[in-house]
Amino acid sequence: MGAPEVYPFAMHQLPAAYQNYLASQDQHVIDAVRPVLLQSAADQRHGVRITFNRGPTGHQAHVDESIPFGEIIEDID
């Protein structure tokens, strides 16, 4: 086995809006959306849309080309 894999996005600082969003959420939401926030921070091209779906899926996030980098939009799906 080789050295553990290092992901390039791990070195990127999250924008203030992303940090503030995470600070106001419980661990379940953080676990659901943090990977997408990291992806957005790594690309630094687009923002993130976070939706809340009633039912088993809960919070979901995706990088959204219509949102400027560093911004989050919340929707109810």
Sine and cosine of phi, psi and omega as CSV:
sin_phi,cos_phi,sin_psi,cos_psi,sin_omega,cos_omega
0.00,0.00,0.65,-0.76,0.00,-1.00
-1.00,-0.01,-0.19,-0.98,0.04,-1.00
-0.91,0.41,0.45,-0.89,0.03,-1.00
-0.87,0.49,0.55,-0.83,0.00,-1.00
-0.94,0.35,0.70,-0.72,0.03,-1.00
-0.94,-0.34,0.81,-0.59,-0.02,-1.00
-1.00,-0.02,0.75,-0.66,-0.06,-1.00
-0.88,0.47,-0.49,0.87,-0.04,-1.00
-0.95,0.33,-0.27,0.96,-0.03,-1.00
-0.91,0.42,-0.35,0.93,-0.05,-1.00
-1.00,0.00,-0.16,0.99,-0.05,-1.00
-0.99,0.13,0.67,-0.74,0.10,-1.00
-0.98,0.18,0.71,-0.71,0.05,-1.00
-0.97,0.25,0.63,-0.78,0.08,-1.00
-0.86,0.51,0.40,-0.92,-0.05,-1.00
-0.83,0.56,-0.66,0.75,-0.01,-1.00
-0.88,0.47,-0.60,0.80,0.02,-1.00
-0.93,0.36,-0.70,0.72,0.01,-1.00
-0.88,0.47,-0.69,0.73,0.01,-1.00
-0.90,0.44,-0.65,0.76,0.02,-1.00
-0.88,0.47,-0.76,0.66,-0.01,-1.00
-0.88,0.47,-0.61,0.79,-0.03,-1.00
-0.91,0.42,-0.39,0.92,-0.04,-1.00
-0.99,-0.15,0.13,0.99,-0.09,-1.00
-0.92,-0.40,0.35,-0.94,0.11,-0.99
-0.99,0.12,0.19,-0.98,-0.13,-0.99
-0.87,0.49,-0.56,0.83,0.00,-1.00
-0.88,0.48,-0.70,0.71,0.01,-1.00
-0.93,0.37,-0.69,0.72,0.02,-1.00
-0.83,0.56,-0.74,0.68,-0.01,-1.00
-0.87,0.49,-0.55,0.84,-0.05,-1.00
-0.97,0.23,-0.60,0.80,-0.16,-0.99
-0.96,-0.29,-0.35,0.94,-0.08,-1.00
-0.84,0.54,-0.67,0.74,0.01,-1.00
-0.85,0.53,-0.59,0.81,0.00,-1.00
-0.96,0.28,-0.61,0.79,0.08,-1.00
-0.88,0.47,-0.64,0.76,0.05,-1.00
-0.91,0.42,-0.64,0.77,0.04,-1.00
-0.89,0.46,-0.71,0.71,0.02,-1.00
-0.88,0.47,-0.68,0.74,0.00,-1.00
-0.91,0.41,-0.56,0.83,0.02,-1.00
-0.93,0.36,-0.67,0.75,-0.01,-1.00
-0.98,0.20,-0.59,0.81,-0.04,-1.00
0.80,0.60,0.61,0.79,0.00,-1.00
-0.88,-0.48,-0.57,0.82,-0.11,-0.99
-0.67,-0.74,0.39,-0.92,0.06,-1.00
-1.00,0.08,-0.23,-0.97,-0.13,-0.99
-0.79,-0.62,0.69,-0.72,0.14,-0.99
-0.96,-0.28,0.79,-0.61,0.02,-1.00
-0.90,-0.43,0.81,-0.59,0.01,-1.00
-0.91,-0.42,0.53,-0.85,0.13,-0.99
-0.94,-0.35,0.87,-0.49,0.01,-1.00
-0.95,-0.31,0.83,-0.56,0.08,-1.00
-0.92,0.40,0.67,-0.74,-0.03,-1.00
0.91,-0.42,-0.31,-0.95,-0.16,-0.99
-0.94,0.33,-0.34,0.94,-0.08,-1.00
-0.99,0.15,-0.46,0.89,0.04,-1.00
0.88,0.48,-0.71,-0.70,-0.02,-1.00
-0.98,0.18,0.68,-0.73,0.09,-1.00
-0.70,-0.71,0.49,-0.87,0.00,-1.00
-0.70,-0.72,0.48,-0.88,0.13,-0.99
-0.47,-0.88,0.48,-0.88,0.08,-1.00
-0.94,0.35,0.72,-0.69,-0.09,-1.00
-0.82,-0.57,0.87,-0.49,-0.05,-1.00
-0.89,0.45,-0.34,0.94,-0.02,-1.00
-1.00,0.08,-0.09,1.00,-0.03,-1.00
-0.94,-0.33,0.77,-0.64,0.01,-1.00
-0.89,0.45,0.53,-0.85,0.02,-1.00
-0.81,0.58,0.66,-0.75,0.05,-1.00
1.00,-0.03,-0.04,1.00,0.00,-1.00
-0.92,-0.39,0.49,-0.87,0.06,-1.00
-0.84,-0.54,0.69,-0.72,0.13,-0.99
-0.87,-0.49,0.74,-0.67,0.06,-1.00
-0.97,-0.24,0.67,-0.75,0.04,-1.00
-0.72,-0.69,0.35,-0.94,0.18,-0.98
-0.95,-0.30,0.80,-0.60,-0.04,-1.00
-0.99,-0.14,0.00,0.00,0.00,0.00
